[in-house]
Amino acid sequence: MRITVETSVAAPIDQVWRAYTTPADIVKWNAASDEWHTTKATVDLREGGVFSSRMEAKDGSMGFDFAGTYTTIVEHKLIEYAFGDRKAEVEFVPGAKGVVVRVVFDGEQTHSVEQQQSGWQAILDSFARYVEAKKKNS
């Protein structure tokens, strides 16, 4: 089962790409709710390179690592990666009002499609808010 989420970011493609692929930025936007945060992130942005993010509840009650290996990188256009036995693609589509960021990923069996979609969508919405606020403040 493939699940798709997307958002529109009112910023230039180079800023969108950089915020999506830079650890110092990732730790600022990579959370599905205010109760969670990403405490560290690593990125080796090349085909065969690995990435990881440590996501934790702010109250310290739980946490998990999200990690994988990049399989395709087309700068400013596409990132494909494998995580466990699942895959995901992130498309960056420039338009008149900014960039559409679309993530298509393999769902898992533990959570419902709706839960997975809403969680990934919340993270993507957080990403868009972060990039737009950063652009405004620069």
N, C-alpha and C positions, 0 to 999 in steps of 0.2 A: 504494500500500500504506500503510495506516494502522497505527501502532504505539501501544499504550497502556501506560503505566506509572502506578503510583499508590503512595502511602504514607499512613499515618495519623499525624497529629501531635497529641500530647496537649498542646494549648495553645488559648487562645481565638482566635476567627477574626481579631480585630483584630491580634493579635501575629503570626499566621501570614501574613496579608496584608502587613503592614508588612515582615516579614523577606524576603518574596518580591519585594518591589517597591522596596526601599531599597538604593542602591548600597553604602553602608557595610556592610550585612548581606550582600549578594550576594558580595562579595569574600571573605567568611569561609566560605561554604558551597559555592560553585559549583565543585566539582571532583569528578571521578569516582574519583580515587585519591589517596593521599598524595604521589605523585610529581608531581602537578599542582597548580596554584593559579591563581586569577583575580587578576590584578595591577591591573585597574581595571574599573569598570563605570559606565555612565551609563544613566539612565532618564528619559524624558519621558512619564509615565504618563497619556496621553490618546489618544483615537482620532486616528490620524495622527501621533502622537509616535513617536520612534525610541528604540531601546535598543541598547546594545552591551556586550560583555564581552570582555576580553582574557584568554585562557587560555594559560598557558605551562607547559612542563615546568620543574620546580624546578631542574634541572641546566642550564637555558638552551639545551638542544639543539633545541627546537622550540616553536612557539606558533601560535595562530590567533585571529582575531576571530570572535565570534558576534554577529551584528547583525540587526536587523529593524525592522519598523514595526507598531505596535499597530493593530489593525483594530476591535476591540470591547473596551470596558472596562465591566464591571458590578461596582462595588466590592463586595468580600467574596464575590463569586460566580464571576466569569468574566473571563479575559483571553484574547483571541484575537490572534494576530499572524502576520505573513508574514515569512519569511526566505528571500531568494532567490525561487525559484519554488515554495517549499514553505510549508505552513501548520501552525500548532499551536494547540491550545486547552488552557487550564489551568482546570480546575474546582476550586472550593473548596466542599466539602460539609460543613457543620457536623453533628456528631452528638453522641451522649451522652458519648463519650470524647475529643472533640477534633474535628479537621477532617481529612477525607479530601481529599488533593490529588491530582488525576488529570490527567495530561498525555497528550493524544492528538496525534500528530504524523505528518506525511508522512515516510515513510522515503526513503532515498536509495539509489543503486545501487552505491556504492563498497564499503560494508561490509555484512555479512550482517545479517539481521533480528535475530538473536541478539546480535550485537555492538552494534547500535544500541540494542536494548532494555536490555541490561545496562549500557551506558554511561549512558544517560538515567536508568535506575533507580538506579544508584550515586549520581548527582548528587542525585536526589530523596531518597534515604536520608540523604545527608549533610545536606541541608536539614532533614529531620525531627530529626536528632540535634542540629543547631545550635540550632533553635528551642526544643527541649525543654531543652537545657542553659542557654540564655539565660533561659528562664522560671524555671528552678530557681534561678539566680543573681541574679534580680531581686527 
